[in-house]
Amino acid sequence: MIKYKDVITLSKSYELMSHELQNNTLAHSYMVISDDKETLYSYLKVMAQLIYCDSHTACGKCSACVRIDNDNHTNIKTLMSDDAIKVDNIKELVLDTYMTALEDGVKLYIIADGEKMNESSQNKLLKTLEEPTKNVIIIIGTTNENSMLQTIRSRCKKINLSVWNAETIFIELSNHSTDKDKINTAVKFSSGSISRAMAILLDESFQIKHNNVMSVLTDFKGSANVSKFVNIFGADKDQVVSHLNVFEGIISSLLQSKIKGIDDHIASTYTVGSLANIYDLIIDAYKRINSNCNISNVVFNLLLQIAEIKYKLA
Ligand SMILES: [Zn+2]
């Protein structure tokens, strides 16, 4: 069974491909973009099932679907690589497109890690995309569209993968934890990525960092308390930066609650302007840390400025 297939088949991205098949408007080449590798891999397989499935529904039951599930459909070549994809790998793929198919129907080439192709590999592929061989479909999956040459991008039909939303992420995480608060936090900080949500759910120290940062927003009263709160950001650069990451995520989600008018106790104690100011201060703190300013001074100043914002709100 393809991971996350249930969620994928309910998504807009599935609908899009299914629509193309029904209307016979399949393109010769696609570029599927997602920063979530697992969902990307699964979607590429579902695409293949849609193309070869007896009923074009990725039913999972017909012989074509089963063979794709088991990675042994003779008309499909999938290139997966943790390392750089070399010109020779693409040369081999291109040559293969000229060979007669072992079975009837289209020949499908899936380059699952497109971002691993360097410029020469991509150039090698270009001609095949420009003058596609009959009955050949090439699908490039990538986590980074910017790593793909413009010439490649312009010849592929683009699919920006849209599979997850807060509800489906919540349901998936519920299979791994019964702690609703933890799940809700992970959903909130996931930015629509199931991998990120999962990482947050499984990171024990995320909750601690989250609580630390929340205490700045709720308990931190003013400049007299600064010294006490400086310590919670940690002593070294890594700890401070990871706290700032969490802080940035919290402020973004509070801003979203505010803008969407979602009832949130903490958001209600801040104005949009004050949250935007805090956000800018966090970004500024990153910059200072990266230009090697003294870590505790950066945190101290950040807290002083937040104290000032809170003072104005009171
Ligand atoms: Zn099927």
Boltz pocket constraint, residues with backbone or C-beta under 6 A from the ligand:
constraints:
  - pocket:
      binder: B
      contacts: [[A, 49], [A, 52], [A, 53], [A, 54], [A, 55], [A, 56], [A, 57], [A, 58], [A, 59], [A, 60], [A, 61], [A, 62], [A, 63], [A, 64], [A, 65]]
      max_distance: 6.0
